[in-house]
Structures are given as structure tokens and as C-alpha cells.
Amino acid sequence: MRVRDAEHGGRPRLTADRRVAADAWVVTGVDGRADRPAGGLGARQSRAPGPRHLDADMAGAARPAAWRRAFTALADSRAAATARRMLGRGEHLGVRAEQRAAVDATDAEGMAADVTAVGARGAVDRVLVVVVAALIIIGLTMVYSASQYAVPGDPGYWFRKQLVWATAGVVALAAFARVDYRAWRRVSLWGMLLSLALLVLVLKVGTTTYGAQRWIVLGPLSIQPSELAKLAMVVYVADWLAAKGDDVTTVLYGLIPFGLVTGLVLALVVLQNDLGTAIIIGGMALAMFFAAGANIAKLVPTITPLAVLGFFGLVLGRGFRRARLAAFLNPLPPGCQDATSYQVCQGLISLGSGGFFGRGLGAGVLQAGYLPNPFTDSIFAVLGEELGLFGCALVLGLFAVLAFRGFRTGRRAPDVYGALLACGITCWLVLQAVVNVGAVVDAIPFTGVPLPFVSYGGSSLVVSLAAVGL
């Protein structure tokens, strides 16, 4: 569109949309004047300039400079607008970043306060210590009550022995707590090799009791290597998984070596006819493997066929295990006359006769010759008879608190090794309690494992307390 410019004698001037096209053929010389191309219009206007032509040339030379100034101003305005938008967006992002940083700082301060509080207490979880102490006291009380008829004329025989083991366990707990847990990484391999040697030795010289060859007798002492294997296994596997890092997620460097090490330990334990301990060690190792970052999708195709083969080979392949499975399916035959389900039947009767608050300490009847192993594998049944549902709920609640504090310790550990160590020990103790209580209440087939800190057993008590000290 052409418009008239009054200031230039009515000559037509270009609007803004045409200035761009005009600027395409205007070339600015070195001296600042606007030169036109050599041919065409520039050639026709190459005659000698008069005054009018000089004015026209000067006006023509001024136009490109004005256009450049206009375009420069327009570009500057657009750049300013863009800068304002970017600044606003940056301020918005900056506010969000500051808010996120404030939240992270608050979380970090909370974690630092927790760590400082733990350090001020000497790196001791007082709640965990109280829970373990309560379980030991309950265990000593129930061992005395459940074993008072075991030795005629000496009702405190087994209580005194358990008290000695409890004292040794507390000493082990204090000793292990004073040592930095990272120091155990240097001896984890040697501890694992020693544990494997003892598991092989017990198959050669071990003493068989209740169908299981799992004790090595050394004079007045008897050692159960499978209990030591739990502690050695958790220390070694935690060290191995922490050292592997991201290779844990692979099959070649993660799943296969883990399966070989765990399978070797489980095979030696199963050869002792101690399926309950094998279940605990296997479950503990799998929990640690999963916590280290293993892909559960890779574990399921491997574990499922092994579990099926293990069920048919280990459970159905042995006569006494088939009998325990039959007792699990029929736990209450008339009069508890079936020998295979006798212990399960008497345990359920003992639990049911306690009611809500029990008969009272020392007033139980079933442990007086009716209930087998009343102060070892079946002590939870005696607890239910004498302390009732209240006592059972109290013990289960203490184990729930132990699980919470153990996993909390693992979550706040300063390194991967500490987290895996806490996870493994917690899963070990809680899973063993679940297996023992589940067998007594007939939730799972009966298997002989002690209730941690409560049942009689020197090896189990000392090793479990040492693990808590870690």
C-alpha cells in the first residue's frame, strides 16, 4: 500500500511491510551512504546530479538508516519481551526450586537430628534393647514354668542353664555392639568358610536327636552349627551384595553366584533333616537379595520350579515329613490318639485352655507330661495356656516392634552394607518367630525351630543376641 508523505513533497513512501523488500536491495557502503546496484535503476540515475537529484539521493540514503533503526528498535522490544517472559518463568522455577530445596533441607535436618540423637545415645537403639530384654525375661520365666516337671526334684534345672546362656548372650551382644559393624566385612569370607566346615563336620560326628543330626557335643556343651550358619550367612551375603553393586540385577554375576552360595548352605542344612532352619536361611537370603535391588521378575521363574521340586523331593520323599503334613491337615483326631499329630493336637488344646488371661504362671497342666517339648519348640503353647491370649498378643507385639526397629535401623544405615545387614538380621529373627508360632497354631506343618529369645536353647539364644548387637 502506498501513502503520501507530506514532509517529502507528497512523494510516496513505503509502509513497514514494503520496507523489508526495499532493504533487500539497499546496500550500505563503507562511508555510510546507501549505494544501489550497478545496473538497472542505479544505472539510469547515474547522470550528473543537480540540486534536485542531490536532495533525492540524500533522502534516499537516509531511508535505509531509518529502517535499520526501526528494525533494531523492534528487535530490541521483542528481545525485551522475551527476556521478561524468561525472567518470569525463571522466577517461577526459582520459587519452586527454593520450595523443593526447603523441603529437602527439612528432611535432611530431621535425618541429621535422628543420627545425632542415635550418636548421643552411643549408637544404641534403646527401644530395641528394651524389646529384646522383655523377650528374654518372658523366655526365662516361661522356661522355668514349662520345665518344672522335666527333672524330678529339681524344677529349676533347665532354668539355671538357660540363665547361663542368657548371660553369655548379653555379653556377646555388648561385645558385638562395641565393634564397628564394618569391621566384620574383613572376616566375612573366613566366617562363611568356617561355618561350611562345621556344617560338613556335623554330618560326620553330629548327634542325632528327634530325627535331626544337628548338634556337635563337646563335653558338657553342645553346639548347633546351623545357628552359627545364620549369622555367618547374613554377614557374608551382606558383604557380597554390597560389593556387587548394580551387578546384582544381572543373571550371570548376580543370580547365579547367589544361587550357588545359598544352595550350598541349604543343601548341607537339609542333609541334617533340619528343614525348618533351611527355610529360615533361604527366606533371609532371598529378602536380602531383593533388598539389594534384584529383579523379582527374574527370581520367580527360578524359584517356582525349585520350590515345586523341593516340596515333592523333601516333603513327600521322607516318611516323617509326610506324617507331619498329614498332621497339619488333620490336627485334632479324637482324643489326640494319632501319634503323628499328637504334639500339634496337645499344643492346640493348651492354647485353647488359656482363655483371655490364662490359668496363671506355673498353673499350666499340659506341660506336666502331656505336651512334648514344652520349653523348647512348644513353649508358645505353654505361654498361651498360662498367660492366655493377652500373653500371646504381648509376645507377638514385641516381635512386631522388633521388626519395625530393625527395618528402621536398616533404612537409616549410612551405607549399603549396614542396610543389608540390618535387613537380613531382622528378617531372620522375625521369620523364625513366624515359623515357630505358625507351627504351634497349625498354620503351617510342624517343624522344630525355637522361638527367638523365648525358647530354651543355648546356641540359638547366644547367636541371636550377638546378631542384635551387630
C-alpha positions as CSV (number, residue, x, y, z in Angstrom):
1,M,0.0,0.0,0.0
2,R,1.3,3.4,-1.0
3,V,0.6,6.5,1.1
4,R,1.6,10.1,0.7
5,D,4.3,11.7,2.8
6,A,3.6,15.4,3.3
7,E,7.0,16.2,4.6
8,H,8.6,15.0,1.4
9,G,6.5,16.9,-1.0
10,G,3.8,14.4,-1.4
11,R,6.2,11.7,-2.7
12,P,5.0,8.2,-2.0
13,R,6.7,6.4,0.9
14,L,6.9,2.7,1.7
15,T,4.9,1.2,4.5
16,A,6.6,-1.2,7.0
17,D,5.7,-4.3,5.1
18,R,7.5,-3.0,2.0
19,R,10.5,-1.7,3.8
20,V,11.7,-5.3,4.2
21,A,11.7,-5.8,0.5
22,A,13.3,-2.5,-0.1
23,D,16.0,-3.3,2.4
24,A,16.9,-6.4,0.4
25,W,18.4,-4.3,-2.5
26,V,19.8,-1.4,-0.5
27,V,23.4,-1.9,0.3
28,T,25.2,0.3,2.7
29,G,28.6,1.5,1.7
30,V,31.7,1.7,3.8
31,D,31.3,5.5,4.1
32,G,27.8,5.1,5.5
33,R,26.0,6.1,2.2
34,A,23.4,3.9,0.6
35,D,24.6,2.5,-2.8
36,R,22.3,0.9,-5.3
37,P,23.2,-2.0,-7.6
38,A,25.3,-1.2,-10.6
39,G,22.6,-1.8,-13.2
40,G,19.0,-1.0,-13.5
41,L,17.7,1.9,-11.7
42,G,21.1,2.9,-10.3
43,A,22.5,2.9,-13.9
44,R,19.7,5.1,-15.2
45,Q,20.2,7.6,-12.3
46,S,24.0,7.9,-13.0
47,R,23.7,11.2,-14.8
48,A,25.2,14.3,-13.3
49,P,23.3,15.2,-10.3
50,G,21.6,18.6,-9.9
51,P,20.3,20.1,-6.7
52,R,17.1,18.2,-7.0
53,H,18.9,14.9,-7.6
54,L,21.2,15.7,-4.6
55,D,18.2,16.1,-2.4
56,A,16.7,12.9,-3.6
57,D,19.9,11.0,-3.1
58,M,20.3,12.3,0.4
59,A,16.7,11.4,1.2
60,G,17.2,8.0,-0.3
61,A,20.3,7.5,1.7
62,A,18.5,8.5,4.9
63,R,15.7,6.0,4.5
64,P,17.7,2.8,4.9
65,A,19.2,4.1,8.1
66,A,15.8,5.0,9.5
67,W,14.6,1.5,8.5
68,R,17.5,-0.1,10.3
69,R,16.8,1.9,13.4
70,A,13.2,0.9,13.3
71,F,14.0,-2.8,12.8
72,T,16.6,-2.5,15.6
73,A,14.1,-1.0,17.9
74,L,11.5,-3.7,17.0
75,A,14.1,-6.4,17.6
76,D,15.1,-4.8,20.9
77,S,11.4,-4.7,22.0
78,R,10.9,-8.3,21.1
79,A,14.1,-9.3,22.9
80,A,13.0,-7.4,25.9
81,A,9.6,-9.1,25.9
82,T,11.3,-12.5,25.5
83,A,13.6,-11.6,28.4
84,R,10.7,-10.6,30.5
85,R,8.9,-13.9,29.8
86,M,12.1,-15.9,30.6
87,L,12.7,-13.9,33.7
88,G,9.1,-14.5,34.9
89,R,9.5,-18.2,34.1
90,G,12.9,-18.3,35.8
91,E,11.4,-16.6,38.9
92,H,8.6,-19.2,38.9
93,L,11.1,-22.0,38.6
94,G,13.3,-20.4,41.1
95,V,10.4,-20.3,43.6
96,R,9.6,-23.9,43.0
97,A,13.3,-24.8,43.3
98,E,13.5,-22.9,46.6
99,Q,10.5,-24.7,47.9
100,R,11.9,-28.1,46.9
101,A,15.2,-27.2,48.5
102,A,13.5,-26.1,51.7
103,V,11.6,-29.5,51.9
104,D,14.9,-31.4,51.2
105,A,16.6,-29.3,53.8
106,T,13.9,-30.1,56.3
107,D,14.2,-33.8,55.6
108,A,17.9,-33.7,55.9
109,E,17.7,-31.8,59.2
110,G,15.3,-34.5,60.5
111,M,17.6,-37.3,59.4
112,A,20.6,-35.4,60.9
113,A,18.7,-34.9,64.1
114,D,17.9,-38.6,64.3
115,V,21.5,-39.6,63.6
116,T,22.7,-37.1,66.2
117,A,20.3,-38.5,68.7
118,V,21.4,-42.0,68.0
119,G,25.1,-40.9,68.3
120,A,24.3,-39.2,71.6
121,R,22.9,-42.5,72.9
122,G,26.1,-44.3,71.9
123,A,24.7,-45.7,68.7
124,V,22.3,-47.9,70.7
125,D,18.6,-48.2,69.9
126,R,17.1,-48.2,73.4
127,V,13.7,-49.3,72.2
128,L,15.2,-52.3,70.6
129,V,17.2,-53.1,73.7
130,V,14.0,-52.9,75.9
131,V,12.1,-55.2,73.5
132,V,14.8,-57.8,73.5
133,A,15.2,-57.6,77.2
134,A,11.4,-58.1,77.6
135,L,11.5,-61.1,75.4
136,I,14.4,-62.6,77.4
137,I,12.6,-62.1,80.7
138,I,9.5,-63.6,79.4
139,G,11.5,-66.5,78.0
140,L,13.3,-67.2,81.3
141,T,10.0,-67.1,83.1
142,M,8.3,-69.5,80.7
143,V,11.3,-71.8,80.6
144,Y,11.1,-72.2,84.4
145,S,7.4,-72.7,84.3
146,A,7.4,-75.1,81.4
147,S,10.3,-77.2,82.7
148,Q,9.5,-77.5,86.3
149,Y,8.3,-81.1,85.8
150,A,11.1,-82.1,83.4
151,V,13.6,-83.1,86.1
152,P,12.1,-84.7,89.2
153,G,13.2,-83.0,92.4
154,D,14.9,-80.0,90.6
155,P,12.3,-77.7,89.0
156,G,14.9,-75.1,88.2
157,Y,17.5,-77.3,86.4
158,W,16.7,-76.0,82.8
159,F,16.1,-72.5,84.1
160,R,19.6,-72.3,85.5
161,K,21.2,-73.5,82.3
162,Q,19.1,-71.0,80.2
163,L,20.1,-68.2,82.6
164,V,23.8,-69.1,81.9
165,W,23.2,-68.9,78.2
166,A,21.3,-65.7,78.5
167,T,24.2,-64.1,80.4
168,A,26.6,-65.3,77.8
169,G,24.3,-63.9,75.1
170,V,24.1,-60.5,76.8
171,V,27.9,-60.4,76.9
172,A,28.1,-61.3,73.2
173,L,25.5,-58.5,72.5
174,A,27.6,-55.9,74.3
175,A,30.8,-57.1,72.7
176,F,29.4,-57.1,69.2
177,A,27.8,-53.7,69.8
178,R,31.2,-52.1,70.7
179,V,32.7,-53.2,67.4
180,D,32.1,-51.2,64.3
181,Y,29.9,-53.4,62.1
182,R,32.1,-52.5,59.0
183,A,34.9,-54.4,60.6
184,W,33.1,-57.7,60.1
185,R,33.4,-57.3,56.4
186,R,37.1,-58.2,56.6
187,V,36.3,-61.6,58.2
188,S,33.0,-62.4,56.4
189,L,34.6,-64.8,54.0
190,W,36.5,-66.6,56.7
191,G,33.4,-66.8,58.9
192,M,31.5,-68.3,56.0
193,L,34.2,-70.9,55.3
194,L,34.3,-71.9,59.0
195,S,30.5,-72.2,59.0
196,L,30.6,-74.5,56.0
197,A,33.3,-76.6,57.6
198,L,31.1,-77.0,60.8
199,L,28.1,-77.9,58.7
200,V,30.1,-80.7,57.0
201,L,31.6,-81.8,60.3
202,V,28.2,-82.2,62.0
203,L,27.2,-84.7,59.2
204,K,30.2,-86.8,60.3
205,V,30.3,-86.6,64.0
206,G,27.0,-84.9,64.9
207,T,24.5,-86.2,67.5
208,T,21.0,-87.2,66.2
209,T,18.0,-86.0,68.3
210,Y,14.4,-86.2,67.2
211,G,15.5,-87.4,63.7
212,A,17.8,-84.4,63.1
213,Q,21.6,-84.6,63.1
214,R,22.4,-81.1,64.0
215,W,24.4,-81.0,67.3
216,I,28.2,-81.3,67.9
217,V,28.7,-82.4,71.5
218,L,31.9,-81.0,73.2
219,G,31.8,-82.4,76.8
220,P,29.1,-80.5,78.7
221,L,28.4,-78.2,75.8
222,S,26.5,-78.9,72.6
223,I,26.9,-76.6,69.6
224,Q,24.4,-76.3,66.7
225,P,26.3,-75.3,63.6
226,S,23.2,-74.3,61.7
227,E,22.6,-71.4,64.2
228,L,26.2,-70.2,63.6
229,A,25.5,-70.5,59.8
230,K,22.7,-68.0,60.1
231,L,25.0,-65.3,61.5
232,A,27.8,-66.2,59.1
233,M,25.4,-66.2,56.2
234,V,23.9,-62.8,56.9
235,V,27.3,-61.2,57.3
236,Y,28.8,-62.7,54.2
237,V,25.8,-62.2,51.9
238,A,25.5,-58.5,53.0
239,D,29.2,-58.0,52.2
240,W,28.9,-59.8,48.9
241,L,25.8,-58.0,47.8
242,A,27.2,-54.6,48.8
243,A,30.4,-55.3,46.8
244,K,28.4,-56.4,43.7
245,G,26.5,-53.1,43.3
246,D,24.4,-53.0,40.1
247,D,25.7,-56.4,39.1
248,V,23.2,-57.9,41.5
249,T,20.4,-57.3,38.9
250,T,22.2,-59.4,36.3
251,V,21.8,-63.2,35.9
252,L,25.4,-64.1,35.3
253,Y,27.0,-62.0,38.0
254,G,24.1,-61.8,40.4
255,L,21.5,-64.5,40.4
256,I,23.8,-67.5,39.5
257,P,26.5,-66.8,42.2
258,F,23.9,-66.0,44.8
259,G,22.0,-69.3,44.0
260,L,25.2,-71.3,44.2
261,V,26.3,-70.0,47.6
262,T,22.8,-70.1,49.1
263,G,22.1,-73.5,47.6
264,L,25.3,-75.0,49.1
265,V,24.4,-73.9,52.6
266,L,20.7,-75.0,52.3
267,A,21.9,-78.4,51.0
268,L,24.1,-79.0,54.0
269,V,21.3,-78.0,56.4
270,V,18.7,-80.1,54.7
271,L,21.1,-83.1,54.9
272,Q,20.8,-82.8,58.7
273,N,17.0,-83.2,58.4
274,D,16.5,-79.6,59.6
275,L,14.1,-78.3,57.0
276,G,12.9,-75.5,59.3
277,T,16.3,-73.9,59.6
278,A,16.7,-74.3,55.9
279,I,13.5,-72.3,55.3
280,I,14.7,-69.5,57.6
281,I,18.1,-69.2,56.0
282,G,16.6,-69.3,52.5
283,G,14.0,-66.7,53.3
284,M,16.5,-64.5,54.9
285,A,18.9,-64.7,51.9
286,L,16.1,-64.0,49.4
287,A,15.0,-61.0,51.4
288,M,18.5,-59.6,51.4
289,F,18.9,-60.3,47.6
290,F,15.6,-58.5,46.9
291,A,16.6,-55.6,49.2
292,A,19.9,-55.2,47.3
293,G,18.0,-54.5,44.1
294,A,17.5,-57.9,42.5
295,N,14.7,-58.1,39.9
296,I,11.8,-60.1,41.3
297,A,10.7,-61.0,37.8
298,K,13.9,-62.9,37.3
299,L,13.6,-64.7,40.7
300,V,10.1,-66.1,40.2
301,P,10.9,-68.3,37.1
302,T,13.8,-69.7,39.0
303,I,12.3,-70.1,42.5
304,T,9.0,-71.6,41.4
305,P,10.3,-74.9,39.8
306,L,12.8,-75.2,42.7
307,A,10.0,-74.8,45.2
308,V,7.9,-77.5,43.5
309,L,10.8,-79.9,43.3
310,G,11.7,-79.2,46.9
311,F,8.2,-79.9,48.0
312,F,8.0,-83.3,46.3
313,G,11.5,-84.3,47.0
314,L,12.0,-83.1,50.6
315,V,8.5,-83.2,52.0
316,L,6.8,-86.1,50.2
317,G,10.1,-88.0,49.8
318,R,10.6,-88.7,53.5
319,G,8.2,-90.6,55.7
320,F,8.3,-88.4,58.8
321,R,7.7,-85.3,56.7
322,R,4.7,-86.9,55.1
323,A,3.4,-87.7,58.6
324,R,3.8,-84.0,59.6
325,L,1.9,-82.9,56.5
326,A,-0.9,-85.4,57.4
327,A,-0.9,-84.0,61.0
328,F,-1.2,-80.5,59.6
329,L,-4.2,-81.5,57.5
330,N,-5.8,-83.4,60.4
331,P,-4.5,-81.7,63.6
332,L,-7.3,-82.8,66.0
333,P,-8.0,-86.5,65.8
334,P,-10.4,-87.9,68.5
335,G,-8.5,-88.0,71.8
336,C,-5.2,-87.0,70.1
337,Q,-4.7,-90.7,69.6
338,D,-2.8,-90.3,66.3
339,A,0.9,-90.3,67.1
340,T,1.8,-88.2,64.1
341,S,-0.4,-85.3,65.2
342,Y,-0.1,-85.7,68.9
343,Q,2.2,-82.7,69.6
344,V,0.1,-80.4,67.4
345,C,-3.1,-81.6,69.0
346,Q,-1.8,-81.1,72.5
347,G,-0.5,-77.7,71.6
348,L,-3.8,-76.5,70.3
349,I,-5.6,-77.8,73.4
350,S,-3.0,-76.0,75.6
351,L,-3.6,-72.7,73.7
352,G,-7.4,-73.0,73.8
353,S,-7.5,-73.8,77.5
354,G,-5.8,-70.5,78.4
355,G,-8.7,-68.2,77.5
356,F,-8.0,-64.5,77.5
357,F,-5.8,-64.2,80.6
358,G,-4.6,-67.8,81.1
359,R,-4.5,-70.0,84.1
360,G,-1.6,-68.1,85.7
361,L,2.1,-68.6,85.8
362,G,3.1,-72.1,86.8
363,A,-0.5,-73.3,86.8
364,G,-0.4,-75.0,83.4
365,V,-1.4,-78.6,83.1
366,L,-0.4,-79.7,79.6
367,Q,3.3,-79.3,80.2
368,A,3.1,-81.9,83.0
369,G,3.7,-84.9,80.8
370,Y,1.1,-84.2,78.0
371,L,2.8,-81.7,75.7
372,P,6.1,-82.8,74.2
373,N,9.0,-80.3,74.3
374,P,7.1,-77.8,76.4
375,F,10.1,-75.5,77.0
376,T,11.7,-75.7,73.5
377,D,9.6,-75.9,70.3
378,S,6.2,-75.8,72.0
379,I,6.8,-73.0,74.5
380,F,4.3,-70.7,72.8
381,A,1.6,-73.2,73.6
382,V,2.5,-73.1,77.3
383,L,2.6,-69.3,77.1
384,G,-1.0,-69.4,75.7
385,E,-2.2,-71.7,78.5
386,E,-0.7,-69.8,81.4
387,L,-0.9,-66.2,80.1
388,G,-3.8,-66.6,77.7
389,L,-4.5,-64.5,74.6
390,F,-3.1,-61.5,76.4
391,G,0.3,-63.1,76.8
392,C,0.4,-64.3,73.2
393,A,-0.6,-60.9,71.9
394,L,2.1,-59.3,74.0
395,V,4.9,-61.5,72.6
396,L,3.7,-61.0,69.1
397,G,3.5,-57.3,69.6
398,L,7.1,-57.3,70.9
399,F,8.3,-59.1,67.7
400,A,6.3,-56.5,65.6
401,V,8.2,-53.7,67.4
402,L,11.5,-55.6,66.8
403,A,10.7,-55.8,63.1
404,F,9.9,-52.1,62.9
405,R,13.0,-51.0,64.7
406,G,15.2,-53.4,62.7
407,F,14.0,-52.2,59.4
408,R,14.2,-48.6,60.6
409,T,17.8,-49.2,61.5
410,G,18.4,-50.5,58.0
411,R,16.7,-47.6,56.4
412,R,18.9,-45.1,58.3
413,A,22.1,-47.0,57.8
414,P,25.0,-44.9,56.4
415,D,25.9,-47.5,53.7
416,V,24.5,-50.4,51.7
417,Y,26.3,-53.0,53.8
418,G,24.8,-51.7,57.0
419,A,21.3,-51.6,55.5
420,L,21.6,-55.2,54.2
421,L,22.9,-56.4,57.5
422,A,20.0,-54.9,59.4
423,C,17.5,-56.2,56.9
424,G,19.0,-59.8,57.0
425,I,19.1,-60.0,60.8
426,T,15.6,-58.6,61.2
427,C,14.1,-61.0,58.6
428,W,15.9,-63.9,60.2
429,L,14.5,-63.3,63.7
430,V,11.0,-62.4,62.5
431,L,10.8,-65.2,60.1
432,Q,11.9,-67.7,62.7
433,A,9.3,-66.4,65.1
434,V,6.6,-66.7,62.4
435,V,7.6,-70.3,61.6
436,N,7.6,-71.3,65.3
437,V,4.2,-69.7,66.1
438,G,2.7,-70.9,62.8
439,A,3.7,-74.5,63.6
440,V,2.2,-74.3,67.1
441,V,-1.1,-72.9,65.9
442,D,-1.2,-75.3,63.0
443,A,-0.9,-72.5,60.3
444,I,2.0,-74.4,58.7
445,P,3.2,-78.0,59.0
446,F,5.1,-78.5,62.3
447,T,8.9,-78.0,62.2
448,G,11.3,-77.8,65.1
449,V,12.7,-74.3,65.4
450,P,12.9,-72.4,68.6
451,L,11.1,-69.1,69.3
452,P,13.8,-66.4,69.4
453,F,14.8,-65.2,72.9
454,V,12.0,-67.3,74.5
455,S,12.5,-71.0,73.8
456,Y,15.3,-72.9,75.6
457,G,18.4,-73.3,73.5
458,G,21.9,-72.0,74.2
459,S,23.2,-71.8,70.6
460,S,20.0,-70.0,69.4
461,L,20.0,-67.5,72.2
462,V,23.6,-66.5,72.1
463,V,23.8,-66.2,68.4
464,S,20.5,-64.3,68.2
465,L,21.7,-61.8,70.9
466,A,25.1,-61.4,69.1
467,A,23.2,-60.6,65.9
468,V,21.1,-57.9,67.7
469,G,24.4,-56.4,68.9
470,L,25.5,-56.0,65.2
